Amino acid sequence: MRKLPKGEYTTGSIAKAAGLNHAKTLRRLRQLAESGEIRSVGKRWSTERPPNDLDEALDRLQARTSNIRIVRDRPLVG
């Protein structure tokens, strides 16, 4: 997971990328999740930071409104 780009991946795709079987991959993913390096999102695994309260509120607002587009400022990197 550390070498993959930030995002969400299935256990199967991670196992294939690592060249490991499903059971070994799942065991390692659970260890990484316990240490806080990754998190489980449904049936996928994510390397992205968990959304904060503001992100979640904006996502809920956007889902409820079909005629409003929410534009968020992104922090500058670098």
The first five atom37 places (N, CA, C, CB, O) and aatype in JSON, in Angstrom:
{
  "aatype": [12, 1, 11, 10, 14, 11, 7, 6, 18, 16, 16, 7, 15, 9, 0, 11, 0, 0, 7, 10, 2, 8, 0, 11, 16, 10, 1, 1, 10, 1, 5, 10, 0, 6, 15, 7, 6, 9, 1, 15, 19, 7, 11, 1, 17, 15, 16, 6, 1, 14, 14, 2, 3, 10, 3, 6, 0, 10, 3, 1, 10, 5, 0, 1, 16, 15, 2, 9, 1, 9, 19, 1, 3, 1, 14, 10, 19, 7],
  "atom_mask": [
    [1, 1, 1, 1, 1],
    [1, 1, 1, 1, 1],
    [1, 1, 1, 1, 1],
    [1, 1, 1, 1, 1],
    [1, 1, 1, 1, 1],
    [1, 1, 1, 1, 1],
    [1, 1, 1, 0, 1],
    [1, 1, 1, 1, 1],
    [1, 1, 1, 1, 1],
    [1, 1, 1, 1, 1],
    [1, 1, 1, 1, 1],
    [1, 1, 1, 0, 1],
    [1, 1, 1, 1, 1],
    [1, 1, 1, 1, 1],
    [1, 1, 1, 1, 1],
    [1, 1, 1, 1, 1],
    [1, 1, 1, 1, 1],
    [1, 1, 1, 1, 1],
    [1, 1, 1, 0, 1],
    [1, 1, 1, 1, 1],
    [1, 1, 1, 1, 1],
    [1, 1, 1, 1, 1],
    [1, 1, 1, 1, 1],
    [1, 1, 1, 1, 1],
    [1, 1, 1, 1, 1],
    [1, 1, 1, 1, 1],
    [1, 1, 1, 1, 1],
    [1, 1, 1, 1, 1],
    [1, 1, 1, 1, 1],
    [1, 1, 1, 1, 1],
    [1, 1, 1, 1, 1],
    [1, 1, 1, 1, 1],
    [1, 1, 1, 1, 1],
    [1, 1, 1, 1, 1],
    [1, 1, 1, 1, 1],
    [1, 1, 1, 0, 1],
    [1, 1, 1, 1, 1],
    [1, 1, 1, 1, 1],
    [1, 1, 1, 1, 1],
    [1, 1, 1, 1, 1],
    [1, 1, 1, 1, 1],
    [1, 1, 1, 0, 1],
    [1, 1, 1, 1, 1],
    [1, 1, 1, 1, 1],
    [1, 1, 1, 1, 1],
    [1, 1, 1, 1, 1],
    [1, 1, 1, 1, 1],
    [1, 1, 1, 1, 1],
    [1, 1, 1, 1, 1],
    [1, 1, 1, 1, 1],
    [1, 1, 1, 1, 1],
    [1, 1, 1, 1, 1],
    [1, 1, 1, 1, 1],
    [1, 1, 1, 1, 1],
    [1, 1, 1, 1, 1],
    [1, 1, 1, 1, 1],
    [1, 1, 1, 1, 1],
    [1, 1, 1, 1, 1],
    [1, 1, 1, 1, 1],
    [1, 1, 1, 1, 1],
    [1, 1, 1, 1, 1],
    [1, 1, 1, 1, 1],
    [1, 1, 1, 1, 1],
    [1, 1, 1, 1, 1],
    [1, 1, 1, 1, 1],
    [1, 1, 1, 1, 1],
    [1, 1, 1, 1, 1],
    [1, 1, 1, 1, 1],
    [1, 1, 1, 1, 1],
    [1, 1, 1, 1, 1],
    [1, 1, 1, 1, 1],
    [1, 1, 1, 1, 1],
    [1, 1, 1, 1, 1],
    [1, 1, 1, 1, 1],
    [1, 1, 1, 1, 1],
    [1, 1, 1, 1, 1],
    [1, 1, 1, 1, 1],
    [1, 1, 1, 0, 1]
  ],
  "atom_positions": [
    [[0.83, -1.2, 0.0], [0.0, 0.0, 0.0], [0.87, 1.26, 0.0], [-0.94, 0.0, 1.21], [0.49, 2.27, -0.59]],
    [[2.0, 1.2, 0.64], [2.85, 2.4, 0.73], [3.33, 2.85, -0.65], [4.05, 2.14, 1.64], [3.54, 4.04, -0.86]],
    [[3.51, 1.91, -1.57], [4.04, 2.25, -2.89], [2.94, 2.63, -3.88], [4.82, 1.08, -3.44], [3.24, 3.19, -4.94]],
    [[1.68, 2.35, -3.55], [0.58, 2.67, -4.45], [0.21, 4.15, -4.31], [-0.64, 1.77, -4.16], [0.37, 4.72, -3.24]],
    [[-0.29, 4.76, -5.38], [-0.76, 6.14, -5.27], [-1.92, 6.23, -4.27], [-1.2, 6.68, -6.65], [-2.62, 5.25, -4.05]],
    [[-2.11, 7.41, -3.68], [-3.2, 7.59, -2.73], [-4.52, 7.24, -3.41], [-3.22, 9.06, -2.19], [-4.75, 7.62, -4.56]],
    [[-5.37, 6.52, -2.69], [-6.66, 6.14, -3.24], [-7.23, 4.95, -2.5], [0.0, 0.0, 0.0], [-6.75, 4.57, -1.43]],
    [[-8.27, 4.37, -3.09], [-8.94, 3.2, -2.51], [-8.71, 2.0, -3.41], [-10.46, 3.47, -2.32], [-8.76, 2.11, -4.64]],
    [[-8.45, 0.85, -2.78], [-8.15, -0.37, -3.52], [-8.86, -1.55, -2.89], [-6.64, -0.61, -3.57], [-9.1, -1.57, -1.69]],
    [[-9.18, -2.54, -3.7], [-9.76, -3.78, -3.18], [-8.62, -4.67, -2.69], [-10.62, -4.51, -4.27], [-7.47, -4.5, -3.08]],
    [[-8.97, -5.62, -1.84], [-7.97, -6.57, -1.34], [-7.37, -7.35, -2.51], [-8.6, -7.54, -0.31], [-6.17, -7.6, -2.54]],
    [[-8.21, -7.73, -3.46], [-7.73, -8.48, -4.62], [-6.73, -7.71, -5.46], [0.0, 0.0, 0.0], [-5.73, -8.28, -5.9]],
    [[-6.97, -6.44, -5.69], [-6.03, -5.65, -6.51], [-4.71, -5.43, -5.78], [-6.65, -4.29, -6.89], [-3.65, -5.39, -6.4]],
    [[-4.79, -5.29, -4.45], [-3.56, -5.13, -3.66], [-2.77, -6.44, -3.67], [-3.89, -4.7, -2.21], [-1.55, -6.43, -3.82]],
    [[-3.47, -7.56, -3.51], [-2.81, -8.87, -3.54], [-2.11, -9.1, -4.87], [-3.82, -9.99, -3.26], [-0.99, -9.61, -4.92]],
    [[-2.78, -8.74, -5.94], [-2.2, -8.92, -7.28], [-0.97, -8.05, -7.45], [-3.24, -8.58, -8.37], [0.05, -8.5, -7.98]],
    [[-1.05, -6.79, -7.01], [0.09, -5.88, -7.13], [1.28, -6.35, -6.29], [-0.31, -4.46, -6.72], [2.43, -6.19, -6.69]],
    [[0.99, -6.93, -5.12], [2.05, -7.39, -4.22], [2.54, -8.79, -4.54], [1.56, -7.35, -2.8], [3.59, -9.21, -4.06]],
    [[1.79, -9.53, -5.36], [2.17, -10.89, -5.69], [1.97, -11.86, -4.53], [0.0, 0.0, 0.0], [2.68, -12.85, -4.4]],
    [[0.99, -11.55, -3.67], [0.69, -12.4, -2.5], [-0.69, -13.0, -2.65], [0.8, -11.59, -1.19], [-1.51, -12.53, -3.44]],
    [[-0.95, -14.06, -1.86], [-2.29, -14.63, -1.9], [-3.23, -13.76, -1.06], [-2.28, -16.1, -1.38], [-2.8, -12.9, -0.3]],
    [[-4.52, -14.01, -1.23], [-5.56, -13.19, -0.6], [-5.45, -13.19, 0.93], [-6.94, -13.69, -1.02], [-5.55, -12.14, 1.55]],
    [[-5.24, -14.35, 1.52], [-5.18, -14.47, 2.99], [-4.02, -13.69, 3.58], [-5.07, -15.95, 3.39], [-4.2, -12.97, 4.56]],
    [[-2.83, -13.81, 3.0], [-1.67, -13.08, 3.5], [-1.87, -11.57, 3.35], [-0.39, -13.52, 2.77], [-1.52, -10.79, 4.23]],
    [[-2.44, -11.18, 2.21], [-2.68, -9.76, 1.96], [-3.67, -9.2, 2.96], [-3.18, -9.55, 0.54], [-3.45, -8.12, 3.51]],
    [[-4.75, -9.91, 3.19], [-5.77, -9.45, 4.14], [-5.2, -9.34, 5.55], [-6.97, -10.4, 4.13], [-5.5, -8.38, 6.26]],
    [[-4.39, -10.29, 5.95], [-3.76, -10.25, 7.28], [-2.86, -9.01, 7.41], [-2.92, -11.55, 7.52], [-2.9, -8.31, 8.42]],
    [[-2.08, -8.74, 6.37], [-1.18, -7.57, 6.4], [-1.97, -6.26, 6.38], [-0.2, -7.61, 5.19], [-1.6, -5.3, 7.06]],
    [[-3.05, -6.21, 5.61], [-3.88, -5.01, 5.56], [-4.49, -4.71, 6.92], [-4.98, -5.16, 4.5], [-4.58, -3.56, 7.34]],
    [[-4.92, -5.75, 7.61], [-5.49, -5.56, 8.95], [-4.44, -5.03, 9.92], [-6.08, -6.88, 9.48], [-4.75, -4.21, 10.78]],
    [[-3.19, -5.5, 9.79], [-2.11, -4.99, 10.63], [-1.86, -3.51, 10.34], [-0.82, -5.8, 10.4], [-1.68, -2.72, 11.27]],
    [[-1.85, -3.15, 9.07], [-1.64, -1.74, 8.7], [-2.78, -0.86, 9.2], [-1.5, -1.6, 7.17], [-2.56, 0.28, 9.61]],
    [[-4.0, -1.38, 9.16], [-5.15, -0.62, 9.65], [-5.07, -0.43, 11.16], [-6.47, -1.34, 9.28], [-5.39, 0.65, 11.66]],
    [[-4.63, -1.45, 11.89], [-4.48, -1.33, 13.34], [-3.43, -0.29, 13.71], [-4.11, -2.68, 13.94], [-3.57, 0.4, 14.72]],
    [[-2.39, -0.18, 12.9], [-1.33, 0.8, 13.18], [-1.71, 2.2, 12.7], [-0.03, 0.36, 12.52], [-0.99, 3.16, 12.99]],
    [[-2.82, 2.32, 11.97], [-3.29, 3.63, 11.52], [-2.72, 4.09, 10.19], [0.0, 0.0, 0.0], [-2.96, 5.22, 9.78]],
    [[-1.96, 3.24, 9.51], [-1.38, 3.63, 8.22], [-2.41, 3.68, 7.11], [-0.28, 2.67, 7.84], [-2.31, 4.5, 6.2]],
    [[-3.4, 2.8, 7.19], [-4.47, 2.77, 6.19], [-5.79, 2.62, 6.94], [-4.28, 1.59, 5.16], [-5.8, 2.44, 8.16]],
    [[-6.91, 2.71, 6.2], [-8.2, 2.5, 6.84], [-9.11, 1.73, 5.9], [-8.85, 3.85, 7.24], [-8.97, 1.78, 4.68]],
    [[-10.04, 1.04, 6.51], [-11.01, 0.26, 5.76], [-12.19, 1.15, 5.39], [-11.47, -0.97, 6.56], [-12.73, 1.86, 6.24]],
    [[-12.58, 1.11, 4.12], [-13.73, 1.87, 3.64], [-14.65, 0.87, 2.95], [-13.3, 3.05, 2.66], [-14.51, 0.6, 1.76]],
    [[-15.59, 0.34, 3.71], [-16.45, -0.71, 3.16], [-15.62, -1.94, 2.85], [0.0, 0.0, 0.0], [-14.99, -2.51, 3.75]],
    [[-15.62, -2.37, 1.6], [-14.85, -3.55, 1.2], [-13.52, -3.15, 0.56], [-15.65, -4.4, 0.22], [-12.83, -3.99, -0.01]],
    [[-13.16, -1.89, 0.66], [-11.92, -1.39, 0.08], [-10.98, -0.9, 1.19], [-12.2, -0.25, -0.92], [-11.37, -0.78, 2.35]],
    [[-9.75, -0.63, 0.8], [-8.74, -0.11, 1.72], [-8.26, 1.22, 1.16], [-7.55, -1.11, 1.91], [-8.05, 1.35, -0.05]],
    [[-8.1, 2.2, 2.02], [-7.74, 3.54, 1.57], [-6.47, 4.04, 2.24], [-8.88, 4.49, 1.85], [-6.24, 3.8, 3.42]],
    [[-5.65, 4.73, 1.46], [-4.45, 5.39, 1.97], [-4.71, 6.87, 2.21], [-3.27, 5.21, 1.01], [-3.83, 7.58, 2.71]],
    [[-5.9, 7.35, 1.86], [-6.22, 8.77, 2.02], [-6.62, 9.06, 3.46], [-7.35, 9.18, 1.06], [-7.08, 8.17, 4.18]],
    [[-6.44, 10.3, 3.86], [-6.82, 10.7, 5.22], [-8.34, 10.64, 5.34], [-6.29, 12.13, 5.55], [-9.05, 10.87, 4.37]],
    [[-8.82, 10.34, 6.53], [-10.28, 10.3, 6.71], [-10.87, 11.7, 6.56], [-10.64, 9.72, 8.1], [-10.21, 12.69, 6.9]],
    [[-12.08, 11.8, 6.05], [-12.68, 13.14, 5.89], [-12.95, 13.77, 7.25], [-14.0, 13.05, 5.07], [-13.27, 13.08, 8.22]],
    [[-12.8, 15.09, 7.31], [-13.12, 15.77, 8.56], [-14.6, 16.15, 8.56], [-12.21, 17.03, 8.76], [-15.29, 15.92, 7.57]],
    [[-15.07, 16.73, 9.63], [-16.49, 17.07, 9.76], [-16.96, 18.02, 8.67], [-16.76, 17.69, 11.12], [-18.07, 17.88, 8.16]],
    [[-16.11, 18.99, 8.31], [-16.49, 19.95, 7.27], [-16.64, 19.26, 5.92], [-15.45, 21.08, 7.18], [-17.6, 19.51, 5.19]],
    [[-15.69, 18.39, 5.58], [-15.78, 17.65, 4.31], [-17.06, 16.84, 4.24], [-14.56, 16.73, 4.15], [-17.75, 16.83, 3.22]],
    [[-17.39, 16.14, 5.34], [-18.59, 15.32, 5.36], [-19.85, 16.17, 5.24], [-18.63, 14.5, 6.63], [-20.79, 15.78, 4.55]],
    [[-19.88, 17.32, 5.92], [-21.05, 18.2, 5.84], [-21.23, 18.74, 4.43], [-20.92, 19.36, 6.84], [-22.35, 18.79, 3.93]],
    [[-20.14, 19.14, 3.79], [-20.23, 19.65, 2.42], [-20.67, 18.55, 1.45], [-18.89, 20.22, 1.98], [-21.45, 18.82, 0.53]],
    [[-20.2, 17.35, 1.65], [-20.62, 16.23, 0.79], [-22.11, 15.95, 0.96], [-19.81, 14.97, 1.12], [-22.81, 15.72, -0.03]],
    [[-22.62, 15.98, 2.2], [-24.06, 15.77, 2.43], [-24.87, 16.89, 1.79], [-24.36, 15.7, 3.94], [-25.9, 16.63, 1.17]],
    [[-24.41, 18.13, 1.92], [-25.1, 19.26, 1.33], [-25.13, 19.13, -0.19], [-24.43, 20.59, 1.73], [-26.17, 19.36, -0.82]],
    [[-24.03, 18.78, -0.77], [-23.95, 18.63, -2.22], [-24.87, 17.5, -2.7], [-22.5, 18.36, -2.65], [-25.47, 17.62, -3.76]],
    [[-24.97, 16.43, -1.94], [-25.83, 15.31, -2.32], [-27.3, 15.7, -2.28], [-25.59, 14.11, -1.41], [-28.11, 15.15, -3.03]],
    [[-27.66, 16.64, -1.41], [-29.06, 17.06, -1.28], [-29.47, 18.14, -2.26], [-29.32, 17.54, 0.12], [-30.66, 18.4, -2.44]],
    [[-28.51, 18.77, -2.89], [-28.83, 19.88, -3.8], [-28.38, 19.52, -5.21], [-28.16, 21.19, -3.32], [-27.21, 19.21, -5.44]],
    [[-29.31, 19.58, -6.13], [-28.95, 19.23, -7.51], [-28.59, 20.46, -8.34], [-30.1, 18.49, -8.17], [-27.95, 20.33, -9.38]],
    [[-28.99, 21.65, -7.89], [-28.74, 22.84, -8.7], [-27.65, 23.73, -8.12], [-30.01, 23.63, -8.86], [-27.43, 24.84, -8.62]],
    [[-26.96, 23.27, -7.08], [-25.89, 24.07, -6.48], [-24.6, 23.29, -6.6], [-26.2, 24.41, -4.99], [-24.55, 22.09, -6.33]],
    [[-23.55, 23.98, -7.01], [-22.23, 23.35, -7.08], [-21.36, 23.98, -6.01], [-21.6, 23.52, -8.5], [-21.24, 25.2, -5.93]],
    [[-20.74, 23.14, -5.2], [-19.87, 23.62, -4.13], [-18.44, 23.53, -4.6], [-20.09, 22.81, -2.81], [-17.98, 22.47, -5.02]],
    [[-17.73, 24.64, -4.53], [-16.33, 24.69, -4.92], [-15.53, 24.91, -3.65], [-16.05, 25.81, -5.98], [-15.73, 25.89, -2.93]],
    [[-14.61, 23.99, -3.37], [-13.8, 24.08, -2.16], [-12.41, 24.57, -2.51], [-13.73, 22.72, -1.43], [-11.84, 24.18, -3.53]],
    [[-11.87, 25.42, -1.67], [-10.47, 25.82, -1.83], [-9.59, 24.66, -1.44], [-10.14, 27.09, -0.98], [-9.85, 23.99, -0.43]],
    [[-8.57, 24.4, -2.2], [-7.61, 23.34, -1.89], [-6.34, 24.02, -1.38], [-7.31, 22.45, -3.16], [-5.93, 25.05, -1.91]],
    [[-5.72, 23.44, -0.34], [-4.48, 24.03, 0.16], [-3.39, 23.89, -0.89], [-4.05, 23.36, 1.48], [-3.33, 22.91, -1.64]],
    [[-2.52, 24.88, -0.94], [-1.42, 24.85, -1.88], [-0.37, 23.87, -1.39], [-0.8, 26.25, -2.08], [-0.04, 23.85, -0.2]],
    [[0.15, 23.06, -2.3], [1.16, 22.08, -1.96], [2.49, 22.59, -2.48], [0.81, 20.67, -2.53], [2.6, 23.05, -3.62]],
    [[3.47, 22.49, -1.65], [4.82, 22.82, -2.11], [5.3, 24.08, -1.65], [0.0, 0.0, 0.0], [6.42, 24.47, -1.98]]
  ]
}
